[in-house]
Structures are given as structure tokens and as C-alpha cells.
Amino acid sequence: MKYPDTQLLINGSWRDGALKRHSAVYDPATASVIGHHALAEPADLAQAVQAAGSAFAPWRDAGAFARSGILRRAGVLLRERANLLAECITTEMGKPLAEARAEVMSSADLLDWFAGESQRAYGQIIPARTPNVTQMVLKQPVGPVAAFTPWNFPMSQLVRKLGPALSVGCPRIRRPRPPRLRRR
């Protein structure tokens, strides 16, 4: 397996950061460089925030069943690519392959669960204190969501933040925290 170099995904396009800076990704078992990832700059963050803001209305208006279908499809794709994704996690994190594969599979299960939850974002009627008053709660998307994830469970932590936001109609901006190679 060749470890993939990664770029930033902003507004549907993969690209380098504004200053074209990269950071090495190390294999923790050998301390060798296995790839690189693009570094985001403040200008990239501003573009990501703008893109998420522009995506909010269409994603919100897509409706619960459409969002659910997309999340379910993402779960299918994770299952189809579980072995490759597990190898990537093992190579970059040092996590045992069986544990990495289990993380990918449980992430697919979580996406299925959030897909179902998107169809169950019910409102509720609250008993009023006075007659002739109806108190009602409607759950609605609030807008783009920023999420920061730790390095130790790269797939499941992403899905645990991505799934709920997307399921209810909120686009996301994510900033992962890469692992740090410990020098021996």
C-alpha cells in the first residue's frame, strides 16, 4: 500500500493550502516519512467557512430523507473500502490492523445510525401552564459546525462529529489533530 499524500478539501475541490506548505506523515514503527499532508492557512479557513456558509441552505433544504440516503451511502463506501482504510490507519497511527478495521466498520455503523436519526428529528408539544396556549419545539439546523478531532481514533472521532451535524442539515468544517512522532 502506498500511503496517499493529502490536500485540503474546500468547496468540493482538493487543493494545497494558500502557502503550499506541507507536513510529513511518519510511520510510528519506523520513523520514516510515508507521505505528506497540506497545511491550512488562515486564508484557507476563511474560504472553508465561506463555502460551508454557502452550502448551508441547500444542505438544510435537501430534507431528512435525502441526507439520510447520503449518510447511508457513506457507510456502504466505508465498508467497501475497510481494508484499505484500515491499512492507512495502521500505517499512520501504529494501531493494530484488526483494531483499525474494527474502527472503520464501527464508523460505518455509526453513519447508518445517524442516517436513521436524521429521519427522527421530531419536534415536541410542551404542556402549557395556561389554557388556549400551545407550546411547540421544532428542531431545525443552526448552520455550519466546526469540529476538532484528536488523532487516536481518526475515523470514529470524525464520524462522531460529522454524522450528527450532517444528519440534521448542518455543513461541517473539520480540523484534524495529526499525531506527533515521538523521537527515541
C-alpha positions in Angstrom: 0.0 0.0 0.0 1.3 3.4 -0.9 0.2 6.0 1.7 -1.7 8.8 0.0 -0.5 12.4 0.2 -3.5 14.5 1.2 -4.7 18.0 0.4 -7.4 20.3 1.8 -10.9 19.7 0.6 -12.5 23.1 0.3 -15.8 23.8 -1.5 -15.7 20.4 -3.2 -12.1 20.7 -4.5 -8.9 19.1 -3.3 -6.0 21.6 -3.2 -2.9 22.7 -1.3 -3.0 25.4 1.3 -2.6 29.0 0.3 1.1 29.0 1.1 1.7 25.5 -0.4 3.2 24.2 2.9 3.1 20.5 3.8 3.9 18.4 6.8 5.4 15.0 6.8 3.4 11.9 8.0 5.6 9.4 9.8 5.2 5.7 10.2 5.5 5.4 14.0 7.0 1.9 13.8 10.0 3.0 11.6 10.0 6.8 12.0 10.2 7.0 8.2 8.2 9.6 6.1 5.4 7.8 4.4 3.6 10.8 3.0 2.7 14.5 3.4 -0.4 16.5 4.2 -1.2 20.0 3.2 -1.3 22.7 5.9 -4.2 25.1 6.1 -3.6 28.8 6.4 -6.0 31.5 7.7 -7.0 32.3 4.1 -7.9 28.6 3.6 -10.0 28.7 6.8 -11.8 31.8 5.6 -12.6 30.0 2.3 -13.8 26.9 4.1 -16.1 29.0 6.3 -17.5 30.8 3.3 -18.0 27.5 1.5 -19.8 26.0 4.5 -22.0 29.1 4.8 -22.9 28.8 1.1 -23.7 25.1 1.4 -25.9 25.6 4.5 -29.2 26.4 2.7 -29.0 23.7 0.0 -28.0 21.1 2.6 -30.7 22.1 5.1 -33.3 22.2 2.3 -32.3 18.8 0.9 -34.5 17.2 3.5 -34.0 14.4 6.1 -34.6 11.5 3.7 -32.0 12.8 1.1 -29.5 13.5 3.9 -30.2 10.0 5.3 -29.5 8.4 1.9 -26.2 10.2 1.6 -25.1 9.1 5.1 -26.1 5.5 4.4 -24.1 5.6 1.1 -21.1 6.8 3.0 -21.4 3.8 5.4 -21.6 1.5 2.4 -18.4 3.1 0.9 -16.6 2.7 4.3 -17.4 -1.0 4.4 -16.3 -1.5 0.8 -13.0 0.2 1.5 -12.5 -1.1 5.0 -9.3 -3.0 4.3 -7.6 -0.1 2.5 -8.7 2.4 5.2 -7.5 0.1 8.0 -4.1 -0.1 6.3 -3.9 3.7 6.2 -4.8 4.0 9.9 -2.3 1.3 10.9 0.4 2.9 8.8 -0.1 6.4 10.1 -1.1 5.6 13.7 0.5 2.3 14.6 -2.8 0.9 15.6 -3.1 -2.9 15.1 -4.7 -3.8 11.8 -7.6 -5.7 13.4 -8.4 -2.7 15.6 -8.1 -0.3 12.7 -10.5 -2.4 10.6 -12.9 -2.6 13.6 -12.8 1.2 13.8 -13.7 1.6 10.2 -16.6 -0.9 10.5 -18.0 0.7 13.6 -17.7 4.1 11.9 -19.9 2.7 9.1 -22.4 1.5 11.7 -22.4 5.0 13.2 -23.2 6.6 9.9 -26.1 4.2 9.5 -27.4 5.2 12.9 -27.0 8.9 12.2 -28.8 8.3 8.9 -31.8 6.9 10.8 -31.6 9.7 13.4 -31.9 12.3 10.6 -35.4 11.0 10.0 -36.3 11.1 13.7 -35.5 14.8 14.5 -39.1 15.2 15.8 -40.4 18.3 17.4 -42.5 18.2 20.6 -45.5 19.7 22.2 -44.9 21.0 25.7 -47.8 21.2 28.2 -48.7 24.9 28.8 -49.4 26.5 32.1 -52.4 28.4 30.8 -55.4 27.3 28.7 -55.5 28.2 25.0 -51.7 28.2 24.7 -49.7 25.8 22.6 -46.0 25.5 23.2 -44.1 23.7 20.4 -40.5 22.9 19.9 -39.2 22.5 16.3 -35.7 21.1 15.8 -34.0 23.0 12.9 -30.4 23.2 11.7 -28.5 26.1 13.1 -25.8 26.5 10.4 -22.2 25.4 9.7 -20.4 23.5 12.5 -16.7 23.4 13.3 -15.2 20.2 14.7 -11.8 19.4 16.1 -10.8 15.8 16.4 -8.0 14.0 18.2 -5.5 11.7 16.5 -6.0 8.5 18.3 -9.3 7.3 16.7 -9.1 9.1 13.4 -12.1 7.6 11.7 -14.6 7.1 14.6 -13.9 10.6 16.1 -14.5 12.1 12.7 -17.8 10.2 12.2 -19.0 11.0 15.7 -18.7 14.7 14.8 -19.6 14.6 11.1 -22.7 12.3 11.4 -24.8 14.3 13.8 -24.2 17.6 12.1 -24.8 16.4 8.6 -27.8 14.3 9.6 -29.7 17.4 10.8 -28.7 19.7 7.9 -25.6 21.5 9.2 -22.5 21.5 6.9 -19.1 20.9 8.6 -15.6 22.2 8.8 -13.1 19.8 10.3 -9.6 20.2 11.5 -7.9 17.0 12.5 -5.0 16.9 15.0 -2.3 14.9 13.5 -0.2 12.5 15.6 3.2 13.6 16.7 6.1 11.3 16.2 7.9 10.5 19.4 11.6 10.6 18.9 13.5 7.8 20.5 
